[in-house]
Amino acid sequence: MKASMTKVAVAVSVALMASAVSAKNFTPAVVYDQAGKFDKSFNEMAYKGAERFKKETKMNYREGQIANEAQKEQVLRNLARKDADVIVAVGFSFTQAVETVAKEFPKVKFTLIDSVAKGDNVQNIVFKEQEGSFLVGIAAAEASKSKKVGFIGGMDFPLIRAFGCGYAQGAKYDNKAVEVFQNMTGTTPQAFNDPARGTELAKSQFDRGADVVFAAAGGTGIGVYQAAKDAKKFAIGVDSNQNYVQPGTMLTSMVKRVDNAVYGAFKSAQDGSWKAGVTVLGLKEGGVDWALDSFNRKLISPAVEKKIKDARNEIIAGKIQVVDYRANNSCPVQ
């Protein structure tokens, strides 16, 4: 009897040790784009997701940072060679690099955020940006006294156009008479890291009569928010909750839960539930939303809050259909 119990105890001990080693050896990684993990926007949300995983599991993760576009494949390969179990690439610009490197390392899991790459070991996470943008469009129309609101995008391509289109639909849903100005910062990824240009474009829209401007432009948005503060106008943040950046003139933020995407990729790779393919996150899935907190509470009346929440519920229920610009590369409203 004692011998039998001893064997069981040894078996349990060995199993526990194996489990501990397996957990200890699990290595996730995240790669940020040129804007860096402290861009107060898209990349910083990814960082927060990785940090949440680290805090919860007590496991470290590896990081990669590109200094220029040519380094994408190199950084991904370096992490794969260091036995990373899952590598999260933050941003659409990694699409081709992920496709290429994933083929070279079929045993490594790759998660791409904001685009779709091919590969049996590639997980793609994309968002319904138009739905969250619709909600902040309502907020903009309600706050605007001139009935002229603006949108400033980063790089001019369909993903960013989807933000602007959703925003315009929300503003027009609230008030058909609202005029929406739209400008894009540039045609390369550098457009997401040009605060000076953001300031210039915001001033131009304010000069045309806009009194609320939504920036979906990464680090470029910092210049937009400063211009709004200087002009005593309103700005709307993007990706992370940026209400704190310029409190008093930040009307709200269109939150894109990149943190949940990174955390989920790490967690699912750890517990074995990670799956390749495409996952789409909208309001219903908790992928996008609008931000209401102590920094902008005084700027959003109870009546406006109710109007936004009602629209949010109707989008989730399918009663309001927000058109995705990417479906036909066109927007139903201007």
VOTI-761027 format. One record per residue: residue number from 1; residue in one letter; x, y, z of N, C-alpha, C in turn. Coordinates in steps of 0.2 Angstrom, whole numbers. Layout:
<sites>
[NUM,A,[X,Y,Z],[X,Y,Z],[X,Y,Z]]
...
</sites>
This chain:
<sites>
[1,M,[4,-6,0],[0,0,0],[4,6,0]]
[2,K,[9,6,4],[14,12,5],[18,13,-2]]
[3,A,[20,7,-5],[23,8,-11],[19,11,-17]]
[4,S,[13,9,-17],[8,11,-22],[7,19,-21]]
[5,M,[6,21,-14],[5,28,-13],[11,32,-15]]
[6,T,[17,29,-14],[23,32,-16],[24,33,-23]]
[7,K,[22,28,-27],[22,29,-34],[17,34,-37]]
[8,V,[11,35,-34],[6,40,-35],[9,47,-34]]
[9,A,[12,47,-28],[15,54,-26],[20,56,-31]]
[10,V,[25,51,-33],[30,53,-37],[27,55,-44]]
[11,A,[22,51,-46],[19,53,-53],[16,60,-53]]
[12,V,[12,62,-47],[10,68,-46],[15,74,-46]]
[13,S,[20,72,-43],[26,77,-42],[29,78,-49]]
[14,V,[30,73,-53],[33,73,-59],[28,77,-64]]
[15,A,[22,76,-63],[17,80,-68],[17,87,-66]]
[16,L,[17,89,-59],[17,96,-57],[24,99,-60]]
[17,M,[29,96,-59],[36,98,-62],[35,100,-69]]
[18,A,[32,95,-73],[32,96,-80],[28,102,-82]]
[19,S,[22,102,-78],[18,108,-79],[21,115,-78]]
[20,A,[25,115,-72],[28,121,-70],[34,123,-76]]
[21,V,[37,118,-78],[42,119,-83],[39,122,-90]]
[22,S,[33,118,-91],[30,120,-97],[27,128,-97]]
[23,A,[25,129,-91],[22,136,-90],[28,141,-90]]
[24,K,[33,139,-87],[39,143,-86],[42,145,-93]]
[25,N,[42,140,-98],[45,140,-104],[41,144,-109]]
[26,F,[34,145,-108],[30,148,-112],[32,155,-113]]
[27,T,[33,157,-120],[36,164,-121],[32,167,-127]]
[28,P,[28,172,-125],[25,176,-130],[29,182,-131]]
[29,A,[27,185,-137],[31,191,-139],[26,196,-143]]
[30,V,[28,202,-143],[24,208,-146],[29,212,-150]]
[31,V,[27,214,-156],[31,219,-160],[27,225,-162]]
[32,Y,[30,231,-160],[27,237,-161],[29,240,-168]]
[33,D,[25,245,-170],[27,248,-176],[31,254,-175]]
[34,Q,[33,258,-179],[38,264,-178],[36,269,-173]]
[35,A,[29,269,-172],[27,274,-167],[29,273,-160]]
[36,G,[30,266,-159],[33,264,-152],[27,263,-147]]
[37,K,[29,259,-142],[24,257,-137],[21,263,-133]]
[38,F,[24,268,-133],[21,274,-129],[19,280,-133]]
[39,D,[15,278,-138],[12,283,-143],[6,286,-140]]
[40,K,[4,284,-134],[-3,286,-131],[-9,284,-136]]
[41,S,[-8,279,-140],[-13,277,-144],[-13,269,-146]]
[42,F,[-13,268,-152],[-13,261,-154],[-8,256,-151]]
[43,N,[-2,258,-152],[4,253,-149],[3,253,-142]]
[44,E,[2,258,-138],[1,258,-131],[-4,254,-128]]
[45,M,[-10,253,-132],[-15,249,-130],[-12,241,-131]]
[46,A,[-8,240,-136],[-5,233,-137],[-1,232,-131]]
[47,Y,[3,237,-129],[8,236,-123],[4,235,-117]]
[48,K,[-2,238,-116],[-6,237,-110],[-9,230,-109]]
[49,G,[-10,227,-115],[-13,221,-115],[-7,216,-114]]
[50,A,[-1,217,-116],[4,212,-114],[6,213,-107]]
[51,E,[5,219,-104],[7,220,-97],[1,217,-93]]
[52,R,[-5,217,-95],[-10,213,-91],[-9,206,-91]]
[53,F,[-7,203,-96],[-5,196,-96],[1,194,-91]]
[54,K,[6,199,-92],[11,198,-87],[9,198,-80]]
[55,K,[5,203,-78],[3,204,-71],[-1,198,-69]]
[56,E,[-5,196,-73],[-10,190,-71],[-6,184,-71]]
[57,T,[-2,182,-75],[1,176,-76],[8,175,-72]]
[58,K,[11,181,-71],[18,182,-68],[23,179,-73]]
[59,M,[21,179,-80],[26,177,-85],[28,183,-89]]
[60,N,[35,183,-91],[37,189,-95],[36,188,-102]]
[61,Y,[36,193,-106],[36,192,-113],[41,196,-116]]
[62,R,[42,195,-123],[48,198,-126],[45,204,-131]]
[63,E,[49,209,-132],[46,214,-136],[51,215,-142]]
[64,G,[48,218,-148],[52,220,-153],[50,227,-155]]
[65,Q,[54,231,-158],[52,237,-160],[56,239,-167]]
[66,I,[52,241,-172],[56,242,-178],[57,250,-179]]
[67,A,[63,251,-181],[65,258,-182],[63,261,-189]]
[68,N,[62,256,-194],[60,258,-201],[57,252,-204]]
[69,E,[53,253,-209],[49,248,-212],[53,242,-215]]
[70,A,[59,243,-216],[63,237,-219],[65,232,-213]]
[71,Q,[64,234,-207],[66,229,-202],[61,224,-200]]
[72,K,[55,224,-202],[49,220,-200],[51,213,-200]]
[73,E,[53,210,-206],[55,203,-206],[60,201,-201]]
[74,Q,[65,205,-201],[71,204,-197],[69,203,-189]]
[75,V,[65,208,-187],[63,208,-180],[58,202,-179]]
[76,L,[54,200,-183],[50,194,-182],[54,188,-182]]
[77,R,[59,187,-187],[63,181,-187],[67,181,-181]]
[78,N,[70,186,-178],[74,186,-172],[70,183,-166]]
[79,L,[64,185,-166],[59,183,-160],[58,175,-161]]
[80,A,[56,173,-167],[55,166,-169],[61,162,-168]]
[81,R,[67,164,-169],[73,160,-168],[74,159,-160]]
[82,K,[71,164,-156],[72,164,-149],[67,160,-146]]
[83,D,[63,156,-150],[58,151,-147],[52,154,-145]]
[84,A,[50,160,-147],[44,163,-145],[38,158,-147]]
[85,D,[33,157,-143],[28,153,-144],[23,156,-149]]
[86,V,[21,163,-147],[17,167,-151],[20,174,-152]]
[87,I,[19,176,-158],[22,183,-159],[16,187,-162]]
[88,V,[14,193,-158],[9,197,-160],[12,203,-164]]
[89,A,[10,204,-170],[13,210,-174],[7,215,-174]]
[90,V,[9,221,-172],[4,226,-170],[4,231,-176]]
[91,G,[-1,230,-181],[-2,235,-186],[-2,232,-193]]
[92,F,[-6,235,-197],[-8,232,-204],[-1,232,-208]]
[93,S,[4,236,-207],[10,236,-211],[14,230,-210]]
[94,F,[12,226,-205],[16,220,-204],[13,214,-209]]
[95,T,[8,215,-213],[5,210,-216],[9,205,-220]]
[96,Q,[13,208,-225],[18,204,-229],[23,201,-225]]
[97,A,[26,204,-220],[31,202,-216],[29,196,-212]]
[98,V,[23,196,-210],[20,190,-206],[19,184,-211]]
[99,E,[16,186,-217],[15,180,-221],[22,177,-223]]
[100,T,[27,181,-224],[34,178,-226],[37,174,-220]]
[101,V,[37,177,-214],[41,174,-209],[37,168,-206]]
[102,A,[30,168,-206],[26,163,-204],[27,156,-208]]
[103,K,[29,157,-214],[30,151,-218],[37,148,-216]]
[104,E,[41,152,-214],[48,150,-212],[48,146,-205]]
[105,F,[43,148,-201],[43,145,-194],[36,143,-193]]
[106,P,[34,137,-196],[27,134,-195],[25,132,-188]]
[107,K,[30,131,-184],[28,129,-177],[27,135,-172]]
[108,V,[28,141,-175],[27,147,-171],[20,150,-173]]
[109,K,[17,152,-168],[10,156,-169],[11,163,-170]]
[110,F,[8,166,-175],[8,173,-177],[1,176,-177]]
[111,T,[1,181,-173],[-6,185,-173],[-5,192,-176]]
[112,L,[-8,194,-181],[-8,200,-184],[-14,204,-182]]
[113,I,[-13,210,-180],[-18,215,-178],[-19,220,-183]]
[114,D,[-25,221,-185],[-28,226,-190],[-27,224,-198]]
[115,S,[-26,218,-199],[-25,216,-206],[-26,208,-207]]
[116,V,[-26,206,-213],[-27,199,-214],[-21,196,-218]]
[117,A,[-17,192,-215],[-12,188,-218],[-13,181,-219]]
[118,K,[-11,178,-224],[-12,171,-226],[-7,166,-222]]
[119,G,[-9,161,-220],[-5,156,-216],[-9,151,-212]]
[120,D,[-7,145,-211],[-10,140,-207],[-8,142,-200]]
[121,N,[-3,145,-198],[-1,147,-192],[-2,155,-190]]
[122,V,[-7,158,-194],[-8,165,-193],[-15,166,-191]]
[123,Q,[-15,170,-185],[-22,172,-183],[-22,180,-184]]
[124,N,[-28,182,-187],[-29,189,-189],[-35,192,-185]]
[125,I,[-33,198,-182],[-38,201,-178],[-40,208,-181]]
[126,V,[-46,209,-183],[-48,215,-186],[-54,218,-182]]
[127,F,[-55,224,-183],[-60,228,-179],[-66,231,-184]]
[128,K,[-71,232,-181],[-77,236,-184],[-76,244,-182]]
[129,E,[-71,247,-184],[-69,254,-182],[-75,258,-183]]
[130,Q,[-79,257,-189],[-85,261,-191],[-90,262,-185]]
[131,E,[-91,256,-181],[-96,256,-176],[-94,261,-170]]
[132,G,[-88,261,-168],[-86,265,-163],[-86,272,-165]]
[133,S,[-84,273,-171],[-83,280,-174],[-90,283,-175]]
[134,F,[-95,279,-176],[-102,281,-177],[-104,284,-170]]
[135,L,[-102,281,-165],[-104,284,-158],[-101,291,-157]]
[136,V,[-95,291,-158],[-91,298,-157],[-94,303,-162]]
[137,G,[-96,301,-168],[-99,306,-172],[-106,309,-170]]
[138,I,[-109,305,-166],[-115,307,-163],[-113,313,-157]]
[139,A,[-108,311,-153],[-106,315,-148],[-103,322,-151]]
[140,A,[-100,322,-157],[-97,328,-161],[-103,332,-163]]
[141,A,[-108,329,-166],[-114,333,-169],[-117,336,-163]]
[142,E,[-118,333,-157],[-122,336,-152],[-118,341,-148]]
[143,A,[-111,341,-148],[-107,346,-145],[-106,352,-150]]
[144,S,[-106,351,-156],[-105,357,-161],[-110,362,-161]]
[145,K,[-108,368,-160],[-112,374,-161],[-112,377,-168]]
[146,S,[-107,376,-172],[-107,378,-179],[-110,373,-183]]
[147,K,[-111,367,-181],[-114,361,-185],[-109,360,-191]]
[148,K,[-102,361,-189],[-97,359,-193],[-92,355,-189]]
[149,V,[-91,349,-191],[-86,345,-187],[-81,342,-192]]
[150,G,[-75,340,-189],[-69,338,-194],[-67,331,-192]]
[151,F,[-63,328,-197],[-60,321,-196],[-53,322,-199]]
[152,I,[-48,320,-195],[-41,320,-198],[-38,313,-197]]
[153,G,[-37,310,-203],[-34,303,-203],[-27,303,-204]]
[154,G,[-24,297,-202],[-17,296,-203],[-15,295,-210]]
[155,M,[-13,289,-211],[-11,286,-218],[-18,285,-222]]
[156,D,[-18,288,-228],[-24,287,-232],[-25,280,-235]]
[157,F,[-28,276,-232],[-30,270,-235],[-37,267,-232]]
[158,P,[-40,262,-234],[-46,260,-232],[-48,259,-225]]
[159,L,[-43,257,-221],[-44,256,-214],[-46,263,-211]]
[160,I,[-42,268,-212],[-43,274,-209],[-49,278,-212]]
[161,R,[-50,277,-218],[-56,279,-221],[-63,276,-218]]
[162,A,[-62,270,-215],[-68,267,-212],[-69,271,-205]]
[163,F,[-64,274,-202],[-65,278,-196],[-69,284,-198]]
[164,G,[-67,287,-203],[-70,294,-205],[-77,293,-208]]
[165,C,[-78,287,-211],[-85,286,-214],[-90,284,-208]]
[166,G,[-87,280,-203],[-92,279,-198],[-93,285,-194]]
[167,Y,[-88,289,-193],[-89,296,-189],[-94,300,-193]]
[168,A,[-94,301,-200],[-98,305,-203],[-105,302,-203]]
[169,Q,[-106,295,-203],[-113,292,-203],[-116,294,-196]]
[170,G,[-112,294,-191],[-115,295,-184],[-117,302,-183]]
[171,A,[-113,307,-186],[-114,314,-186],[-121,316,-190]]
[172,K,[-121,313,-196],[-127,314,-200],[-133,310,-197]]
[173,Y,[-132,305,-193],[-138,301,-190],[-141,306,-185]]
[174,D,[-136,309,-181],[-139,314,-176],[-142,320,-179]]
[175,N,[-139,323,-184],[-141,329,-187],[-139,329,-195]]
[176,K,[-144,329,-199],[-142,328,-206],[-139,335,-209]]
[177,A,[-140,340,-205],[-138,347,-207],[-130,348,-206]]
[178,V,[-127,343,-202],[-120,344,-200],[-116,343,-206]]
[179,E,[-111,347,-207],[-106,347,-212],[-99,343,-209]]
[180,V,[-97,339,-213],[-91,335,-210],[-85,336,-215]]
[181,F,[-79,339,-212],[-73,340,-216],[-69,334,-215]]
[182,Q,[-65,332,-220],[-61,326,-219],[-54,328,-222]]
[183,N,[-48,326,-219],[-42,327,-222],[-38,321,-219]]
[184,M,[-33,319,-224],[-28,314,-222],[-21,317,-222]]
[185,T,[-18,314,-217],[-11,317,-216],[-6,315,-221]]
[186,G,[-6,309,-224],[-1,307,-229],[-3,300,-232]]
[187,T,[2,297,-236],[1,291,-239],[6,286,-237]]
[188,T,[9,287,-232],[14,282,-230],[13,281,-222]]
[189,P,[16,276,-219],[15,275,-212],[18,281,-208]]
[190,Q,[22,285,-210],[25,290,-207],[19,295,-205]]
[191,A,[13,295,-208],[8,299,-207],[5,298,-200]]
[192,F,[7,293,-197],[4,291,-190],[9,294,-185]]
[193,N,[14,298,-187],[19,300,-182],[21,307,-184]]
[194,D,[16,312,-185],[18,318,-188],[14,323,-184]]
[195,P,[15,325,-178],[11,329,-174],[10,336,-177]]
[196,A,[16,339,-180],[16,345,-183],[11,346,-188]]
[197,R,[10,341,-192],[6,341,-198],[-2,340,-195]]
[198,G,[-2,337,-190],[-9,336,-186],[-11,343,-184]]
[199,T,[-7,347,-181],[-8,353,-179],[-11,358,-185]]
[200,E,[-7,357,-190],[-8,361,-196],[-15,360,-199]]
[201,L,[-17,353,-199],[-23,351,-202],[-29,353,-198]]
[202,A,[-28,353,-191],[-33,354,-186],[-35,362,-187]]
[203,K,[-29,366,-187],[-30,373,-187],[-34,375,-194]]
[204,S,[-33,372,-199],[-36,373,-206],[-44,371,-205]]
[205,Q,[-45,366,-202],[-52,364,-201],[-56,369,-196]]
[206,F,[-52,371,-191],[-55,376,-186],[-56,383,-190]]
[207,D,[-52,384,-194],[-53,391,-198],[-59,390,-203]]
[208,R,[-61,384,-205],[-66,383,-209],[-73,383,-205]]
[209,G,[-72,383,-199],[-78,383,-195],[-80,377,-190]]
[210,A,[-75,372,-191],[-76,366,-187],[-75,368,-180]]
[211,D,[-79,365,-175],[-77,366,-168],[-77,359,-164]]
[212,V,[-77,354,-168],[-75,347,-165],[-71,343,-170]]
[213,V,[-65,340,-169],[-61,337,-173],[-60,330,-171]]
[214,F,[-61,325,-174],[-59,318,-172],[-53,316,-176]]
[215,A,[-48,314,-172],[-41,312,-176],[-40,304,-175]]
[216,A,[-40,301,-181],[-38,294,-181],[-31,293,-184]]
[217,A,[-26,295,-181],[-20,297,-184],[-14,295,-179]]
[218,G,[-15,290,-174],[-9,288,-170],[-6,294,-167]]
[219,G,[1,295,-167],[4,300,-164],[3,307,-167]]
[220,T,[1,307,-173],[-1,313,-176],[-7,317,-173]]
[221,G,[-11,313,-169],[-16,316,-166],[-14,320,-160]]
[222,I,[-8,319,-157],[-6,323,-152],[-6,331,-154]]
[223,G,[-4,332,-160],[-4,339,-163],[-11,341,-164]]
[224,V,[-16,337,-165],[-23,339,-166],[-26,341,-159]]
[225,Y,[-24,337,-154],[-27,339,-148],[-24,345,-145]]
[226,Q,[-18,347,-146],[-15,353,-144],[-18,359,-147]]
[227,A,[-19,358,-154],[-22,363,-158],[-29,365,-155]]
[228,A,[-33,359,-153],[-40,360,-151],[-40,364,-144]]
[229,K,[-35,362,-140],[-34,366,-134],[-33,373,-135]]
[230,D,[-28,375,-139],[-26,382,-140],[-32,386,-143]]
[231,A,[-36,382,-147],[-42,386,-151],[-48,386,-146]]
[232,K,[-47,382,-141],[-53,381,-136],[-59,378,-140]]
[233,K,[-57,373,-144],[-62,369,-147],[-62,362,-144]]
[234,F,[-66,357,-147],[-66,350,-145],[-62,346,-149]]
[235,A,[-59,341,-146],[-55,335,-150],[-58,329,-148]]
[236,I,[-57,324,-152],[-59,317,-150],[-53,312,-151]]
[237,G,[-52,308,-146],[-46,304,-147],[-48,297,-150]]
[238,V,[-42,293,-150],[-43,287,-154],[-39,281,-151]]
[239,D,[-41,275,-152],[-38,269,-150],[-38,268,-142]]
[240,S,[-34,272,-139],[-34,271,-132],[-38,277,-129]]
[241,N,[-40,277,-123],[-44,282,-120],[-40,288,-119]]
[242,Q,[-40,293,-123],[-36,299,-123],[-39,305,-120]]
[243,N,[-44,304,-116],[-48,309,-113],[-43,313,-108]]
[244,Y,[-38,310,-105],[-34,313,-101],[-29,318,-104]]
[245,V,[-28,317,-110],[-22,320,-114],[-23,328,-113]]
[246,Q,[-29,331,-115],[-30,338,-114],[-37,338,-111]]
[247,P,[-37,337,-104],[-44,337,-101],[-47,344,-102]]
[248,G,[-54,344,-103],[-57,350,-104],[-59,351,-111]]
[249,T,[-55,349,-116],[-56,350,-123],[-56,343,-126]]
[250,M,[-55,338,-123],[-56,331,-126],[-63,329,-125]]
[251,L,[-67,329,-130],[-74,327,-129],[-75,320,-127]]
[252,T,[-72,316,-131],[-72,308,-129],[-67,305,-133]]
[253,S,[-66,298,-133],[-62,295,-137],[-65,289,-140]]
[254,M,[-63,287,-146],[-66,281,-149],[-61,275,-147]]
[255,V,[-63,271,-143],[-58,266,-140],[-58,260,-144]]
[256,K,[-52,258,-146],[-51,251,-150],[-47,247,-145]]
[257,R,[-50,241,-143],[-47,237,-138],[-42,232,-141]]
[258,V,[-36,236,-143],[-30,232,-145],[-27,228,-139]]
[259,D,[-28,231,-133],[-26,228,-127],[-29,221,-126]]
[260,N,[-36,220,-128],[-39,214,-127],[-37,209,-132]]
[261,A,[-35,212,-138],[-33,207,-144],[-26,204,-142]]
[262,V,[-21,208,-139],[-15,206,-137],[-15,201,-131]]
[263,Y,[-19,203,-126],[-20,199,-121],[-23,192,-123]]
[264,G,[-28,192,-127],[-31,186,-129],[-27,182,-133]]
[265,A,[-23,184,-137],[-18,180,-141],[-13,177,-137]]
[266,F,[-10,180,-132],[-6,178,-127],[-9,172,-123]]
[267,K,[-15,174,-120],[-18,169,-116],[-21,163,-119]]
[268,S,[-23,163,-125],[-26,158,-129],[-20,153,-131]]
[269,A,[-14,156,-133],[-8,152,-135],[-6,149,-129]]
[270,Q,[-6,152,-123],[-4,148,-117],[-9,142,-115]]
[271,D,[-15,143,-116],[-20,138,-113],[-22,133,-119]]
[272,G,[-19,134,-125],[-20,129,-130],[-27,131,-134]]
[273,S,[-30,136,-133],[-36,138,-137],[-35,142,-143]]
[274,W,[-29,144,-144],[-27,149,-150],[-29,146,-156]]
[275,K,[-32,149,-161],[-34,147,-167],[-32,152,-173]]
[276,A,[-30,149,-178],[-28,153,-184],[-35,155,-188]]
[277,G,[-34,160,-192],[-40,162,-195],[-41,170,-194]]
[278,V,[-48,172,-195],[-49,179,-194],[-55,180,-189]]
[279,T,[-53,184,-184],[-58,186,-179],[-60,194,-180]]
[280,V,[-66,195,-180],[-68,202,-181],[-72,205,-174]]
[281,L,[-69,210,-172],[-72,213,-166],[-75,220,-167]]
[282,G,[-82,220,-165],[-85,226,-165],[-88,228,-158]]
[283,L,[-93,232,-158],[-96,234,-152],[-99,228,-148]]
[284,K,[-102,223,-151],[-105,217,-148],[-100,213,-145]]
[285,E,[-94,213,-148],[-88,208,-145],[-84,212,-141]]
[286,G,[-85,218,-139],[-81,222,-135],[-74,225,-138]]
[287,G,[-74,225,-145],[-68,227,-148],[-67,234,-149]]
[288,V,[-73,238,-149],[-73,245,-150],[-78,248,-145]]
[289,D,[-78,255,-144],[-82,258,-140],[-81,266,-139]]
[290,W,[-84,269,-135],[-83,276,-134],[-81,277,-127]]
[291,A,[-78,282,-125],[-75,283,-118],[-79,289,-114]]
[292,L,[-81,287,-108],[-84,292,-104],[-81,291,-97]]
[293,D,[-78,296,-94],[-75,295,-88],[-74,302,-84]]
[294,S,[-71,302,-79],[-70,308,-75],[-67,314,-79]]
[295,F,[-64,313,-84],[-60,318,-88],[-65,322,-93]]
[296,N,[-70,318,-95],[-75,321,-100],[-82,321,-97]]
[297,R,[-83,319,-91],[-90,318,-88],[-94,325,-89]]
[298,K,[-91,331,-88],[-94,337,-88],[-96,339,-95]]
[299,L,[-93,336,-100],[-94,338,-107],[-99,334,-110]]
[300,I,[-101,329,-107],[-107,324,-110],[-113,325,-105]]
[301,S,[-118,328,-108],[-124,328,-104],[-128,321,-103]]
[302,P,[-132,320,-98],[-136,314,-97],[-140,313,-104]]
[303,A,[-142,318,-107],[-147,317,-113],[-142,314,-119]]
[304,V,[-136,317,-119],[-132,315,-125],[-129,308,-123]]
[305,E,[-128,307,-117],[-126,300,-115],[-131,295,-117]]
[306,K,[-137,296,-115],[-143,292,-117],[-143,291,-125]]
[307,K,[-142,296,-128],[-143,296,-136],[-138,291,-138]]
[308,I,[-132,292,-136],[-126,288,-138],[-127,280,-136]]
[309,K,[-129,279,-130],[-130,272,-127],[-136,269,-131]]
[310,D,[-141,273,-133],[-147,270,-137],[-144,268,-144]]
[311,A,[-140,272,-147],[-138,270,-153],[-133,264,-153]]
[312,R,[-129,264,-148],[-124,258,-146],[-128,252,-146]]
[313,N,[-134,252,-142],[-138,246,-141],[-141,244,-148]]
[314,E,[-143,249,-152],[-147,247,-158],[-142,245,-163]]
[315,I,[-135,247,-163],[-130,244,-168],[-129,237,-166]]
[316,I,[-128,235,-159],[-127,229,-157],[-133,224,-159]]
[317,A,[-139,227,-158],[-145,223,-160],[-146,222,-167]]
[318,G,[-142,226,-171],[-143,225,-179],[-148,230,-181]]
[319,K,[-151,235,-177],[-156,239,-179],[-153,245,-183]]
[320,I,[-147,247,-182],[-143,252,-185],[-138,248,-189]]
[321,Q,[-137,249,-195],[-132,246,-199],[-127,251,-201]]
[322,V,[-121,251,-198],[-116,256,-200],[-112,253,-206]]
[323,V,[-112,257,-211],[-108,255,-217],[-101,255,-216]]
[324,D,[-97,249,-218],[-90,249,-218],[-87,251,-225]]
[325,Y,[-83,257,-224],[-81,259,-230],[-77,254,-235]]
[326,R,[-74,249,-231],[-70,244,-234],[-74,239,-239]]
[327,A,[-80,239,-238],[-84,235,-242],[-84,236,-249]]
[328,N,[-85,243,-250],[-85,245,-258],[-80,251,-259]]
[329,N,[-76,252,-254],[-72,258,-254],[-76,264,-256]]
[330,S,[-81,265,-252],[-85,271,-253],[-89,272,-247]]
[331,C,[-92,278,-246],[-95,280,-240],[-102,283,-242]]
[332,P,[-108,281,-239],[-114,283,-241],[-116,291,-239]]
[333,V,[-111,293,-235],[-112,300,-233],[-106,304,-233]]
[334,Q,[-106,310,-234],[-100,314,-235],[-100,320,-229]]
</sites>
